[in-house]
């Protein structure tokens, strides 16, 4: 019964979806929740790497000719985006991009070999945090140091260092640093980590409250690199 239902799902849902939707695309953005994978440990990051390579193998990629563009377009631009980058300070965005580039290396190599253009970015369509400098005590007596922090309202139920957030209280969080060598996130991928042993704990934040401008209209919500994503995907069409 399970086998019959699975085959029916492929026939009636998956194949029509590919045929009626993806077959007409020539640009694609692949959203990757890399921070959730990092929260779950190296094993989850390795699974994410494998999934990305397998998923991209299902699409037709490459440079379009006049004929293919009309009758059977190929995906000629692919943007890999590490989503929800706002739990990181901006100094960590380049490292997040480097990690995603490592995880998508096989998919990127396959696409570039057939002429597709590829880019990798860290973005947030809606930025739920802002950045700040927080002064704290250093290791030496009397020393005061300023650390990069992010400020926002953690979602209800999020936990950090034994504190459970109520979804209403704003907090300053020290997000820590991603490794300079992206390969470090894959080390020990065969070992299952308990939640308390995970190397990274990135929190979920509530979106910001929309503000009104002098004319009474709502102002655009803050974002991270969404303009760069649109430039890569659509910039050549706007010239």
Steps between C-alpha positions, in 0.01 A plus 500: 500500500782742587672424171179561301440830676857611441478421129165683481658801673779509240257463210229743611694759701874503428510450123220752423669751731830466313328501160266795562721716719874429500514418130432868422765648730828653386601653838499327836566596861571216743426599860714313752439514876870452575482632856252229602739241362786651699282493813449125455866409464740371231284198410209723406730727299626198303141390433425851374796485263379169354141623466606814312705300250215252443229765461692706246564189290127492421504829306614588149777757534718670243525789257187556290491526123224681314322170436529366854388832646174476303420130515690344790689752712792403717578656835791729411533690830490334843528690826574303817383707796571432867175633645430671832850644527390759757582286809863565398694825525588632154863402559387135483306523173803436279583190702142377468528545124827303500331214688210494254741508207672192643168319550393572142839436336384185317181663374691814396761299308229311310314820408810697400615217274192555281528879496267610780591805709515445875512728803489433874378754756382532859174692520194582704187613317387656829765595753380429853810628685721805514867523590660654807820519701469368855770572758588222741775404743813348352716223644739743665389687811344832410515439126196603296451375146234573236350196329291479185142409590161476335184639660153363440201325653556122515192295415302352789655178626852567368767411755855620561722424799203380703285802424163442328376802307135606511475647150452854634833593658778649292848365562859561393659175379864420431466277191857375508716438193470246224828324418737669255551158338155385377614137499490505880117477495526152344755353737357216706198467268464132596448588867148578626508796739262568783337844485710629790819392319430680173764755401251770399170618645337759278168635628182579310386861529161665460473728193525874564194718548422693182554876535319781321671783316411871514226442241336233715591216266685194628875509440674204332617236745878470543674227301845353441635470143159455343598768248809298403285190448263688269791654311650158427172337400336784307758773445571408137128516421470855637761658276 
